[in-house]
Amino acid sequence: MTIGVWVLGDQLWQKQSALVSCEKDAPVLFIESQAFAQERPYHRQKLVLVWSAMRHFADELKEAGWAVTYAIAADTETALRDWIKAEQITELRVMDPVDHPFSAWLEGLDLPCQLTILDNNLFLWSTADFNAWAKQRKSLLMESFYREGRKRFEVLLEGDQPVGGQWNFDKDNRKPPKGQLDTPAPCWFEPDATTQAVIDKVEKLDIPTFGNVAPFPWAVTRQQALQVLDRFIEERLQTFGPYQDAMVTGEDTMWHALLSPYLNLGLLHPLEVVERAEVAFAEQDLPLNSVEGFIRQVMGWREYMRGLYSYFEADYGDRNWFNHQLPLPEFFWTGEVEMNCLHQVIDQIQRTGYAHHIQRLMILSNFSLIAGFSPQAVKDWFHAVFIDAYDWVMQTNVIGMGLFADGGRLASKPYASSANYVNKMSDYCKGCRYNHRARTGEDACPFNFFYWDFLHRHRDQLQTQGRMSFILKNLDRMDDEELEAIQQQAKDWHQAHP
């Protein structure tokens, strides 16, 4: 009897459950698959990150004594079957892939051996524990889940109470970017020979891709990812909180941690990241609002997104509560758009594969929501262009949080706003040809006329959302002539941006 382990490209941790279930003489398989790359027009740096990290991790396992096969293949299933046959595998062990499409594909294979899927231990909460928490609640509020997590893992507690007397310091973390910002340099790396070989491969791919492949500065090993964590704790965490929602031209990373790609690959574990932040708070007297805000993103929001993804039914990603059907305009792929906020964010993504959470939520998702783009088209675009994107990440974040396409199962209200928010939290409006104050006319910002058009089009549905009633009253104060002008301007914009 021969037990083999298939290590997937986002499970690159020596303590992952499939590996630790076996002796070190067990055959281990990696598949660098072009079929994966063809699923959607991925960002070139995402392909480099995954494949380079896989190659480096495979080398680490070889050095640790594992019998590693690294297959570079056009077709995933063929490579898997060839390896099973060559190694005479009688039981294949795989850690739970999390992503529904891959899980369904894997379980649908008629393999010539036993398939054993082990629990994914790259998260704080197991699926069973999250489901048990969710099933006993009428509403699945993130704040309730986050507090339960703090208690369960004993993070930032004094006895059974939160440090500082409150659980959430979000109100202290919404400062607009005013004055001169002295942001720290991010922890980037020069590609080594292995990474450069992958860059060369990606540059030669004859398939649809997105964005720039170089310069490629991301970490590709656990040791490098730990350096990024160290740098964040030492230089960025102290000021992370106040400006975490701010957006500034030319500032791609601000004080953000830049850890999500590494957490989502398995190069870092969320518990070690949370514990490092908590120790730094105790030893360095860091501001509680910054430390709590960061920990809430890792052990609150990230775990909550994965938990809901597994808890909700498999067709959750098809939800479309507003019945929005419009395709994405071409500028989402080119960045060539006169709206400076969209141009800046898309250009940044083209260069880096990265944008922080407010750029994603309040620029990209907000505009997609009020303009009426198909939730599935938006979700697929997010999945393609972001370096930290996976199905479990994007379904709940985009369908639920960003576009309210689930009708409020996740968020308590749509995150829709006019240009006023963009102007308050960024400097984008200063460099734009549109007037962020105008709702109609040639210089009117599309965020404004789309916002009011959205409220008008979906008034009956929005009226059922309690937190929207006050905003809808502002719609009543608008005269018919202006409302008609807004509707016409929205139609004209769509015709001009196919």
Secondary structure, 3 states (H helix, E strand, C coil): CCEEEECCCCCCCCCCHHHHCCCCCCEEEEEEEHHHHCCCCCEHHHHHHHHHHHHHHHHHHHHCCCEEEEEEECCHHHHHHHHHHHHCCCEEEEECCCCHHHHHHHHCCCCCCEEEEECCCCCCCCHHHHHHHHHCCCCCCHHHHHHHHHHHCCCCEECCEEHHHCCCCHHHCCCCCCCCCCCCCCCCCCCCHHHHHHHHHHHCCCCCCECCCCCCCCCCCHHHHHHHHHHHHHHHHHHHCCCCCCECCCCCCCCCCCCHHHHHHCCCCHHHHHHHHHHHHHHHCCCHHHHHHHHHHHHHHHHHHHHHHHHCCHHHHHCCCCCCCECCCCHHHHCCCCCHHHHHHHHHHHHHCCCCHHHHHHHHHHHHHHHCECHHHHHHHHHHHCCCCCHHHHHHHHHHHHCCCCCCCCCCCCCCCCHHHHHHHECHHHHCCCECCCCCCCCECHHHHHHHHHHHHCHHHHHCCHHHHHHHHHHHCCCHHHHHHHHHHHHHHHHHCC
